Amino acid sequence: MSTSASSGLPSGSEGGPPPITKPSLAVTTRSRSSRRVGELVFALLVIGLGVFALVGAFMIRVPAGARVGPTVFPIFVSLILLVAGTAVLVSVLRGHLGTPEESEDTDPNARTDWRTLAIIAALVVAQLLLLEYIGWTLSATLLFGGVAWALGAKRWWLGFVIGFVLGLAVQILFGELLGLSLPLGPVLNWLGPLI
C-alpha cells in the first residue's frame, strides 16, 4: 500500500493537485534570451526613430524672419530619442535587462499582439501620408481615434471626438502662439483667417 493511500491523501493519479515543479533552467534561459533580443530590438528602433526624426528636422523649410523656427522641437525630441535609445542599448549589452513588473495585470508569458501593433503602425503611416491632403486636425483625429479602437476602447467613437478636439486645439495653439502653420486641409480651410 502506498503512503498517499495510507495517509488518506489523494495521489496525483486520483485527481489531487499536480506535484509542484520548479521551472527548468532551459525555460528560464530561453525567457531571458528572448527578453534580451526584445530589448535590443526596442533600443535599435528608438535610435532609428531618433535618426529619422533628426534627418527630417533638418529638411523642414524654415520661413524667413521666424523667431522660433519649426525645427527646434523636432531636433529636441530627436536628441532625446537618440540619448534614450543609446542608453538602453548600452545597458542591455552590459547585461542589465528590465525586470518584469510585478502586478496582477501583467503576464510575462503573454504573446505579443502583432495585429494591434500592425494596426497602430499603419495608422501612424496613414497620418503621415494624409497630413498634407486632409490636414492636421483630421489626420490627428484618425490617429487618436484609430489607436483607441485598436487598443479595444469600449466607446471607440469617443476617441475620434477627443482626437478632433485635441487636434483642433493644437492647430490653433501652434498657429497663434508659435506662428507655425499646420496644414488645415480642405474641410477646415475656412479656419485660415482665424489662425
Summary of the structure (lengths in Angstrom):
residues: 195
radius of gyration: 25.8
end to end distance: 89.5
largest distance: 95.7
contacts: 469
relative contact order: 0.07
helix: 66%
strand: 0%
